[in-house]
Amino acid sequence: KRFTESQIILILREAEGELTVAEICRKHVITPVTFYRWKKVYAGMDVNQARELKHLRDENGKLKKKLAELVVENDDLRFINGKKW
């Protein structure tokens, strides 16, 4: 990723001024699709909120990975426990 959350928020704040979306996109070498996707995610946020959002997303990813590992382990234990020795 080329831009940090704080940079993205600053770019979105430029749009609140007199610059048009096309001018902002040219200035920062991004597409309008990227601009509007950022706007959908980061609209109305300040830098601290964006950092917190990133932290929560990272934590959520780690928890999902841990859950997947536990599900696999649980399935293995059920398979072993279900066999007749």
Gaussian input, Z-matrix of N, CA and C with variables (Angstrom, degrees):
# hf/3-21g

backbone

0 1
 N
 C     1     B1
 C     2     B2     1     A1
 N     3     B3     2     A2     1     D1
 C     4     B4     3     A3     2     D2
 C     5     B5     4     A4     3     D3
 N     6     B6     5     A5     4     D4
 C     7     B7     6     A6     5     D5
 C     8     B8     7     A7     6     D6
 N     9     B9     8     A8     7     D7
 C    10    B10     9     A9     8     D8
 C    11    B11    10    A10     9     D9
 N    12    B12    11    A11    10    D10
 C    13    B13    12    A12    11    D11
 C    14    B14    13    A13    12    D12
 N    15    B15    14    A14    13    D13
 C    16    B16    15    A15    14    D14
 C    17    B17    16    A16    15    D15
 N    18    B18    17    A17    16    D16
 C    19    B19    18    A18    17    D17
 C    20    B20    19    A19    18    D18
 N    21    B21    20    A20    19    D19
 C    22    B22    21    A21    20    D20
 C    23    B23    22    A22    21    D21
 N    24    B24    23    A23    22    D22
 C    25    B25    24    A24    23    D23
 C    26    B26    25    A25    24    D24
 N    27    B27    26    A26    25    D25
 C    28    B28    27    A27    26    D26
 C    29    B29    28    A28    27    D27
 N    30    B30    29    A29    28    D28
 C    31    B31    30    A30    29    D29
 C    32    B32    31    A31    30    D30
 N    33    B33    32    A32    31    D31
 C    34    B34    33    A33    32    D32
 C    35    B35    34    A34    33    D33
 N    36    B36    35    A35    34    D34
 C    37    B37    36    A36    35    D35
 C    38    B38    37    A37    36    D36
 N    39    B39    38    A38    37    D37
 C    40    B40    39    A39    38    D38
 C    41    B41    40    A40    39    D39
 N    42    B42    41    A41    40    D40
 C    43    B43    42    A42    41    D41
 C    44    B44    43    A43    42    D42
 N    45    B45    44    A44    43    D43
 C    46    B46    45    A45    44    D44
 C    47    B47    46    A46    45    D45
 N    48    B48    47    A47    46    D46
 C    49    B49    48    A48    47    D47
 C    50    B50    49    A49    48    D48
 N    51    B51    50    A50    49    D49
 C    52    B52    51    A51    50    D50
 C    53    B53    52    A52    51    D51
 N    54    B54    53    A53    52    D52
 C    55    B55    54    A54    53    D53
 C    56    B56    55    A55    54    D54
 N    57    B57    56    A56    55    D55
 C    58    B58    57    A57    56    D56
 C    59    B59    58    A58    57    D57
 N    60    B60    59    A59    58    D58
 C    61    B61    60    A60    59    D59
 C    62    B62    61    A61    60    D60
 N    63    B63    62    A62    61    D61
 C    64    B64    63    A63    62    D62
 C    65    B65    64    A64    63    D63
 N    66    B66    65    A65    64    D64
 C    67    B67    66    A66    65    D65
 C    68    B68    67    A67    66    D66
 N    69    B69    68    A68    67    D67
 C    70    B70    69    A69    68    D68
 C    71    B71    70    A70    69    D69
 N    72    B72    71    A71    70    D70
 C    73    B73    72    A72    71    D71
 C    74    B74    73    A73    72    D72
 N    75    B75    74    A74    73    D73
 C    76    B76    75    A75    74    D74
 C    77    B77    76    A76    75    D75
 N    78    B78    77    A77    76    D76
 C    79    B79    78    A78    77    D77
 C    80    B80    79    A79    78    D78
 N    81    B81    80    A80    79    D79
 C    82    B82    81    A81    80    D80
 C    83    B83    82    A82    81    D81
 N    84    B84    83    A83    82    D82
 C    85    B85    84    A84    83    D83
 C    86    B86    85    A85    84    D84
 N    87    B87    86    A86    85    D85
 C    88    B88    87    A87    86    D86
 C    89    B89    88    A88    87    D87
 N    90    B90    89    A89    88    D88
 C    91    B91    90    A90    89    D89
 C    92    B92    91    A91    90    D90
 N    93    B93    92    A92    91    D91
 C    94    B94    93    A93    92    D92
 C    95    B95    94    A94    93    D93
 N    96    B96    95    A95    94    D94
 C    97    B97    96    A96    95    D95
 C    98    B98    97    A97    96    D96
 N    99    B99    98    A98    97    D97
 C   100   B100    99    A99    98    D98
 C   101   B101   100   A100    99    D99
 N   102   B102   101   A101   100   D100
 C   103   B103   102   A102   101   D101
 C   104   B104   103   A103   102   D102
 N   105   B105   104   A104   103   D103
 C   106   B106   105   A105   104   D104
 C   107   B107   106   A106   105   D105
 N   108   B108   107   A107   106   D106
 C   109   B109   108   A108   107   D107
 C   110   B110   109   A109   108   D108
 N   111   B111   110   A110   109   D109
 C   112   B112   111   A111   110   D110
 C   113   B113   112   A112   111   D111
 N   114   B114   113   A113   112   D112
 C   115   B115   114   A114   113   D113
 C   116   B116   115   A115   114   D114
 N   117   B117   116   A116   115   D115
 C   118   B118   117   A117   116   D116
 C   119   B119   118   A118   117   D117
 N   120   B120   119   A119   118   D118
 C   121   B121   120   A120   119   D119
 C   122   B122   121   A121   120   D120
 N   123   B123   122   A122   121   D121
 C   124   B124   123   A123   122   D122
 C   125   B125   124   A124   123   D123
 N   126   B126   125   A125   124   D124
 C   127   B127   126   A126   125   D125
 C   128   B128   127   A127   126   D126
 N   129   B129   128   A128   127   D127
 C   130   B130   129   A129   128   D128
 C   131   B131   130   A130   129   D129
 N   132   B132   131   A131   130   D130
 C   133   B133   132   A132   131   D131
 C   134   B134   133   A133   132   D132
 N   135   B135   134   A134   133   D133
 C   136   B136   135   A135   134   D134
 C   137   B137   136   A136   135   D135
 N   138   B138   137   A137   136   D136
 C   139   B139   138   A138   137   D137
 C   140   B140   139   A139   138   D138
 N   141   B141   140   A140   139   D139
 C   142   B142   141   A141   140   D140
 C   143   B143   142   A142   141   D141
 N   144   B144   143   A143   142   D142
 C   145   B145   144   A144   143   D143
 C   146   B146   145   A145   144   D144
 N   147   B147   146   A146   145   D145
 C   148   B148   147   A147   146   D146
 C   149   B149   148   A148   147   D147
 N   150   B150   149   A149   148   D148
 C   151   B151   150   A150   149   D149
 C   152   B152   151   A151   150   D150
 N   153   B153   152   A152   151   D151
 C   154   B154   153   A153   152   D152
 C   155   B155   154   A154   153   D153
 N   156   B156   155   A155   154   D154
 C   157   B157   156   A156   155   D155
 C   158   B158   157   A157   156   D156
 N   159   B159   158   A158   157   D157
 C   160   B160   159   A159   158   D158
 C   161   B161   160   A160   159   D159
 N   162   B162   161   A161   160   D160
 C   163   B163   162   A162   161   D161
 C   164   B164   163   A163   162   D162
 N   165   B165   164   A164   163   D163
 C   166   B166   165   A165   164   D164
 C   167   B167   166   A166   165   D165
 N   168   B168   167   A167   166   D166
 C   169   B169   168   A168   167   D167
 C   170   B170   169   A169   168   D168
 N   171   B171   170   A170   169   D169
 C   172   B172   171   A171   170   D170
 C   173   B173   172   A172   171   D171
 N   174   B174   173   A173   172   D172
 C   175   B175   174   A174   173   D173
 C   176   B176   175   A175   174   D174
 N   177   B177   176   A176   175   D175
 C   178   B178   177   A177   176   D176
 C   179   B179   178   A178   177   D177
 N   180   B180   179   A179   178   D178
 C   181   B181   180   A180   179   D179
 C   182   B182   181   A181   180   D180
 N   183   B183   182   A182   181   D181
 C   184   B184   183   A183   182   D182
 C   185   B185   184   A184   183   D183
 N   186   B186   185   A185   184   D184
 C   187   B187   186   A186   185   D185
 C   188   B188   187   A187   186   D186
 N   189   B189   188   A188   187   D187
 C   190   B190   189   A189   188   D188
 C   191   B191   190   A190   189   D189
 N   192   B192   191   A191   190   D190
 C   193   B193   192   A192   191   D191
 C   194   B194   193   A193   192   D192
 N   195   B195   194   A194   193   D193
 C   196   B196   195   A195   194   D194
 C   197   B197   196   A196   195   D195
 N   198   B198   197   A197   196   D196
 C   199   B199   198   A198   197   D197
 C   200   B200   199   A199   198   D198
 N   201   B201   200   A200   199   D199
 C   202   B202   201   A201   200   D200
 C   203   B203   202   A202   201   D201
 N   204   B204   203   A203   202   D202
 C   205   B205   204   A204   203   D203
 C   206   B206   205   A205   204   D204
 N   207   B207   206   A206   205   D205
 C   208   B208   207   A207   206   D206
 C   209   B209   208   A208   207   D207
 N   210   B210   209   A209   208   D208
 C   211   B211   210   A210   209   D209
 C   212   B212   211   A211   210   D210
 N   213   B213   212   A212   211   D211
 C   214   B214   213   A213   212   D212
 C   215   B215   214   A214   213   D213
 N   216   B216   215   A215   214   D214
 C   217   B217   216   A216   215   D215
 C   218   B218   217   A217   216   D216
 N   219   B219   218   A218   217   D217
 C   220   B220   219   A219   218   D218
 C   221   B221   220   A220   219   D219
 N   222   B222   221   A221   220   D220
 C   223   B223   222   A222   221   D221
 C   224   B224   223   A223   222   D222
 N   225   B225   224   A224   223   D223
 C   226   B226   225   A225   224   D224
 C   227   B227   226   A226   225   D225
 N   228   B228   227   A227   226   D226
 C   229   B229   228   A228   227   D227
 C   230   B230   229   A229   228   D228
 N   231   B231   230   A230   229   D229
 C   232   B232   231   A231   230   D230
 C   233   B233   232   A232   231   D231
 N   234   B234   233   A233   232   D232
 C   235   B235   234   A234   233   D233
 C   236   B236   235   A235   234   D234
 N   237   B237   236   A236   235   D235
 C   238   B238   237   A237   236   D236
 C   239   B239   238   A238   237   D237
 N   240   B240   239   A239   238   D238
 C   241   B241   240   A240   239   D239
 C   242   B242   241   A241   240   D240
 N   243   B243   242   A242   241   D241
 C   244   B244   243   A243   242   D242
 C   245   B245   244   A244   243   D243
 N   246   B246   245   A245   244   D244
 C   247   B247   246   A246   245   D245
 C   248   B248   247   A247   246   D246
 N   249   B249   248   A248   247   D247
 C   250   B250   249   A249   248   D248
 C   251   B251   250   A250   249   D249
 N   252   B252   251   A251   250   D250
 C   253   B253   252   A252   251   D251
 C   254   B254   253   A253   252   D252

   B1=1.4494
   B2=1.5267
   B3=1.2975
   B4=1.4573
   B5=1.5188
   B6=1.3218
   B7=1.4534
   B8=1.5208
   B9=1.3231
   B10=1.4539
   B11=1.5238
   B12=1.3233
   B13=1.4639
   B14=1.5288
   B15=1.3182
   B16=1.4653
   B17=1.5306
   B18=1.3324
   B19=1.4574
   B20=1.5212
   B21=1.3257
   B22=1.4630
   B23=1.5231
   B24=1.3240
   B25=1.4634
   B26=1.5156
   B27=1.3324
   B28=1.4680
   B29=1.5265
   B30=1.3308
   B31=1.4658
   B32=1.5278
   B33=1.3295
   B34=1.4699
   B35=1.5239
   B36=1.3260
   B37=1.4695
   B38=1.5200
   B39=1.3329
   B40=1.4655
   B41=1.5238
   B42=1.3238
   B43=1.4651
   B44=1.5206
   B45=1.3238
   B46=1.4624
   B47=1.5231
   B48=1.3222
   B49=1.4579
   B50=1.5136
   B51=1.3161
   B52=1.4602
   B53=1.5256
   B54=1.3287
   B55=1.4599
   B56=1.5276
   B57=1.3280
   B58=1.4616
   B59=1.5243
   B60=1.3044
   B61=1.4622
   B62=1.5256
   B63=1.3168
   B64=1.4628
   B65=1.5272
   B66=1.3250
   B67=1.4652
   B68=1.5282
   B69=1.3239
   B70=1.4639
   B71=1.5225
   B72=1.3330
   B73=1.4598
   B74=1.5305
   B75=1.3283
   B76=1.4566
   B77=1.5245
   B78=1.3136
   B79=1.4605
   B80=1.5361
   B81=1.3167
   B82=1.4638
   B83=1.5306
   B84=1.3283
   B85=1.4600
   B86=1.5356
   B87=1.3308
   B88=1.4599
   B89=1.5256
   B90=1.3168
   B91=1.4585
   B92=1.5250
   B93=1.3207
   B94=1.4731
   B95=1.5292
   B96=1.3268
   B97=1.4655
   B98=1.5209
   B99=1.3268
   B100=1.4600
   B101=1.5150
   B102=1.3249
   B103=1.4605
   B104=1.5268
   B105=1.3240
   B106=1.4663
   B107=1.5267
   B108=1.3509
   B109=1.4591
   B110=1.5268
   B111=1.3355
   B112=1.4693
   B113=1.5150
   B114=1.3153
   B115=1.4565
   B116=1.5242
   B117=1.3363
   B118=1.4593
   B119=1.5243
   B120=1.3280
   B121=1.4637
   B122=1.5305
   B123=1.3364
   B124=1.4622
   B125=1.5282
   B126=1.3082
   B127=1.4623
   B128=1.5213
   B129=1.3157
   B130=1.4519
   B131=1.5152
   B132=1.3223
   B133=1.4645
   B134=1.5181
   B135=1.3278
   B136=1.4540
   B137=1.5274
   B138=1.3168
   B139=1.4600
   B140=1.5259
   B141=1.3234
   B142=1.4719
   B143=1.5225
   B144=1.3139
   B145=1.4595
   B146=1.5245
   B147=1.3245
   B148=1.4586
   B149=1.5293
   B150=1.3230
   B151=1.4652
   B152=1.5218
   B153=1.3329
   B154=1.4554
   B155=1.5295
   B156=1.3276
   B157=1.4640
   B158=1.5267
   B159=1.3340
   B160=1.4643
   B161=1.5214
   B162=1.3236
   B163=1.4584
   B164=1.5356
   B165=1.3290
   B166=1.4577
   B167=1.5243
   B168=1.3299
   B169=1.4638
   B170=1.5238
   B171=1.3331
   B172=1.4634
   B173=1.5265
   B174=1.3296
   B175=1.4604
   B176=1.5283
   B177=1.3202
   B178=1.4568
   B179=1.5280
   B180=1.3217
   B181=1.4578
   B182=1.5170
   B183=1.3289
   B184=1.4619
   B185=1.5282
   B186=1.3242
   B187=1.4603
   B188=1.5261
   B189=1.3168
   B190=1.4652
   B191=1.5241
   B192=1.3317
   B193=1.4617
   B194=1.5245
   B195=1.3296
   B196=1.4584
   B197=1.5332
   B198=1.3350
   B199=1.4620
   B200=1.5233
   B201=1.3186
   B202=1.4623
   B203=1.5234
   B204=1.3266
   B205=1.4616
   B206=1.5256
   B207=1.3250
   B208=1.4563
   B209=1.5276
   B210=1.3147
   B211=1.4619
   B212=1.5250
   B213=1.3243
   B214=1.4593
   B215=1.5280
   B216=1.3245
   B217=1.4613
   B218=1.5261
   B219=1.3160
   B220=1.4654
   B221=1.5277
   B222=1.3298
   B223=1.4637
   B224=1.5220
   B225=1.3416
   B226=1.4636
   B227=1.5266
   B228=1.3258
   B229=1.4637
   B230=1.5231
   B231=1.3181
   B232=1.4669
   B233=1.5162
   B234=1.3170
   B235=1.4647
   B236=1.5297
   B237=1.3262
   B238=1.4647
   B239=1.5131
   B240=1.3069
   B241=1.4609
   B242=1.5344
   B243=1.3115
   B244=1.4511
   B245=1.5145
   B246=1.3163
   B247=1.4746
   B248=1.5229
   B249=1.3009
   B250=1.4588
   B251=1.5155
   B252=1.2830
   B253=1.4724
   B254=1.4595
   A1=108.57
   A2=114.89
   A3=119.15
   A4=113.12
   A5=117.36
   A6=120.29
   A7=110.85
   A8=116.13
   A9=120.70
   A10=108.74
   A11=115.73
   A12=119.32
   A13=111.25
   A14=116.26
   A15=119.08
   A16=110.98
   A17=117.40
   A18=120.15
   A19=111.07
   A20=116.65
   A21=120.85
   A22=110.43
   A23=116.62
   A24=120.23
   A25=110.77
   A26=117.60
   A27=120.55
   A28=111.16
   A29=116.63
   A30=120.40
   A31=110.01
   A32=116.93
   A33=119.93
   A34=111.27
   A35=117.34
   A36=119.93
   A37=111.65
   A38=116.73
   A39=119.31
   A40=110.54
   A41=116.62
   A42=120.59
   A43=111.24
   A44=117.23
   A45=120.18
   A46=111.10
   A47=116.68
   A48=121.56
   A49=111.21
   A50=115.47
   A51=120.99
   A52=113.63
   A53=118.04
   A54=120.13
   A55=110.81
   A56=114.56
   A57=119.37
   A58=109.39
   A59=115.27
   A60=120.46
   A61=110.08
   A62=117.45
   A63=121.08
   A64=110.99
   A65=117.27
   A66=120.99
   A67=111.12
   A68=116.05
   A69=120.36
   A70=110.18
   A71=116.60
   A72=120.75
   A73=110.98
   A74=117.05
   A75=120.28
   A76=111.09
   A77=116.53
   A78=121.87
   A79=111.21
   A80=117.54
   A81=121.50
   A82=113.21
   A83=117.06
   A84=124.32
   A85=110.49
   A86=114.82
   A87=122.16
   A88=107.79
   A89=115.73
   A90=119.13
   A91=109.25
   A92=117.19
   A93=119.24
   A94=112.20
   A95=117.86
   A96=120.84
   A97=109.67
   A98=116.72
   A99=121.15
   A100=110.60
   A101=116.74
   A102=120.86
   A103=111.00
   A104=116.53
   A105=119.50
   A106=112.16
   A107=117.61
   A108=120.08
   A109=109.88
   A110=116.41
   A111=120.26
   A112=110.73
   A113=116.04
   A114=120.56
   A115=110.56
   A116=116.38
   A117=120.31
   A118=110.67
   A119=117.05
   A120=121.15
   A121=111.72
   A122=117.10
   A123=121.08
   A124=114.67
   A125=118.94
   A126=121.14
   A127=111.10
   A128=116.90
   A129=122.20
   A130=114.49
   A131=118.71
   A132=121.05
   A133=110.60
   A134=114.03
   A135=117.67
   A136=107.50
   A137=117.02
   A138=121.32
   A139=111.50
   A140=117.62
   A141=120.60
   A142=111.59
   A143=117.02
   A144=120.25
   A145=110.96
   A146=117.22
   A147=120.76
   A148=110.64
   A149=116.81
   A150=119.94
   A151=110.68
   A152=116.32
   A153=120.17
   A154=110.43
   A155=117.30
   A156=121.49
   A157=110.76
   A158=116.81
   A159=120.63
   A160=110.27
   A161=117.12
   A162=121.18
   A163=111.01
   A164=116.21
   A165=120.38
   A166=111.74
   A167=117.12
   A168=120.26
   A169=110.94
   A170=116.58
   A171=119.72
   A172=110.92
   A173=116.00
   A174=120.53
   A175=110.73
   A176=117.29
   A177=121.78
   A178=110.59
   A179=117.31
   A180=120.99
   A181=112.13
   A182=116.51
   A183=120.40
   A184=110.98
   A185=116.68
   A186=120.24
   A187=111.52
   A188=117.52
   A189=120.63
   A190=110.83
   A191=116.37
   A192=120.21
   A193=110.26
   A194=116.91
   A195=121.39
   A196=110.26
   A197=117.10
   A198=120.92
   A199=110.82
   A200=117.07
   A201=120.44
   A202=110.82
   A203=116.74
   A204=120.38
   A205=110.54
   A206=117.31
   A207=120.87
   A208=112.19
   A209=117.48
   A210=121.02
   A211=110.16
   A212=116.25
   A213=120.05
   A214=110.27
   A215=116.62
   A216=120.88
   A217=110.88
   A218=116.98
   A219=121.89
   A220=110.79
   A221=117.27
   A222=120.87
   A223=111.13
   A224=116.30
   A225=119.81
   A226=110.81
   A227=116.76
   A228=119.96
   A229=111.82
   A230=117.27
   A231=120.24
   A232=111.04
   A233=116.83
   A234=121.31
   A235=109.98
   A236=116.13
   A237=120.47
   A238=111.21
   A239=117.29
   A240=123.40
   A241=111.33
   A242=116.94
   A243=120.93
   A244=114.10
   A245=117.40
   A246=120.24
   A247=110.79
   A248=115.37
   A249=121.21
   A250=107.46
   A251=117.58
   A252=121.94
   A253=107.98
   D1=136.58
   D2=-176.85
   D3=-87.37
   D4=-25.07
   D5=-173.63
   D6=-119.18
   D7=140.15
   D8=174.74
   D9=-83.96
   D10=170.30
   D11=179.69
   D12=-61.35
   D13=-39.72
   D14=-179.23
   D15=-66.00
   D16=-37.96
   D17=177.19
   D18=-66.13
   D19=-40.62
   D20=179.04
   D21=-61.23
   D22=-44.09
   D23=-179.77
   D24=-63.85
   D25=-39.54
   D26=177.46
   D27=-64.48
   D28=-38.91
   D29=177.78
   D30=-64.55
   D31=-42.57
   D32=179.26
   D33=-65.86
   D34=-33.56
   D35=178.37
   D36=-68.41
   D37=-27.87
   D38=176.18
   D39=-61.79
   D40=-32.02
   D41=-179.20
   D42=-68.90
   D43=-22.45
   D44=177.60
   D45=-73.40
   D46=-17.48
   D47=178.64
   D48=-83.21
   D49=-145.83
   D50=-175.43
   D51=-90.03
   D52=-11.97
   D53=-177.82
   D54=-74.41
   D55=146.56
   D56=175.63
   D57=-86.15
   D58=166.45
   D59=179.68
   D60=-62.38
   D61=-40.41
   D62=179.97
   D63=-62.30
   D64=-41.61
   D65=179.23
   D66=-65.70
   D67=-41.62
   D68=179.28
   D69=-64.39
   D70=-42.23
   D71=-179.92
   D72=-63.84
   D73=-41.79
   D74=177.24
   D75=-64.02
   D76=-42.39
   D77=-176.71
   D78=-63.51
   D79=-40.11
   D80=-175.60
   D81=-102.33
   D82=3.51
   D83=178.69
   D84=54.58
   D85=57.69
   D86=174.32
   D87=-130.29
   D88=163.43
   D89=177.79
   D90=-90.37
   D91=157.43
   D92=175.15
   D93=-59.90
   D94=-31.78
   D95=178.10
   D96=-61.69
   D97=-44.31
   D98=177.81
   D99=-62.20
   D100=-43.90
   D101=179.72
   D102=-57.97
   D103=-48.55
   D104=-177.05
   D105=-71.27
   D106=-30.19
   D107=174.71
   D108=-66.16
   D109=-43.91
   D110=175.55
   D111=-60.21
   D112=-41.88
   D113=-178.51
   D114=-62.13
   D115=-39.19
   D116=179.33
   D117=-64.09
   D118=-37.84
   D119=-176.53
   D120=-83.04
   D121=-45.62
   D122=-168.64
   D123=-105.98
   D124=6.39
   D125=-176.97
   D126=-59.89
   D127=129.19
   D128=176.25
   D129=79.65
   D130=3.42
   D131=-179.34
   D132=-92.99
   D133=153.33
   D134=167.83
   D135=-102.84
   D136=179.42
   D137=-173.65
   D138=-62.33
   D139=-41.60
   D140=-179.10
   D141=-63.43
   D142=-41.00
   D143=178.59
   D144=-64.98
   D145=-37.44
   D146=178.99
   D147=-66.57
   D148=-40.42
   D149=177.49
   D150=-64.45
   D151=-41.20
   D152=178.18
   D153=-63.44
   D154=-41.21
   D155=177.44
   D156=-59.77
   D157=-44.68
   D158=178.95
   D159=-62.90
   D160=-43.28
   D161=179.00
   D162=-60.71
   D163=-44.26
   D164=-179.98
   D165=-65.49
   D166=-38.22
   D167=177.62
   D168=-65.33
   D169=-42.32
   D170=178.02
   D171=-62.58
   D172=-45.02
   D173=179.59
   D174=-62.99
   D175=-40.54
   D176=178.70
   D177=-62.44
   D178=-40.62
   D179=177.44
   D180=-62.69
   D181=-42.42
   D182=178.07
   D183=-63.77
   D184=-41.15
   D185=179.54
   D186=-66.17
   D187=-38.91
   D188=177.78
   D189=-64.33
   D190=-39.61
   D191=178.49
   D192=-64.73
   D193=-43.74
   D194=179.62
   D195=-63.21
   D196=-41.31
   D197=178.17
   D198=-61.67
   D199=-43.24
   D200=179.21
   D201=-61.61
   D202=-41.15
   D203=178.37
   D204=-63.00
   D205=-42.09
   D206=-179.71
   D207=-67.75
   D208=-35.29
   D209=177.78
   D210=-65.09
   D211=-43.50
   D212=178.31
   D213=-63.07
   D214=-44.98
   D215=178.78
   D216=-60.92
   D217=-42.08
   D218=178.95
   D219=-62.87
   D220=-42.98
   D221=177.74
   D222=-62.30
   D223=-41.35
   D224=178.42
   D225=-62.23
   D226=-43.70
   D227=-179.96
   D228=-65.20
   D229=-37.57
   D230=176.69
   D231=-64.99
   D232=-39.06
   D233=179.34
   D234=-64.75
   D235=-47.20
   D236=179.76
   D237=-64.31
   D238=-43.01
   D239=-178.33
   D240=-68.30
   D241=-27.87
   D242=-177.06
   D243=-82.69
   D244=-13.87
   D245=179.49
   D246=-73.87
   D247=147.87
   D248=175.74
   D249=-96.27
   D250=116.91
   D251=-178.48
   D252=-90.31

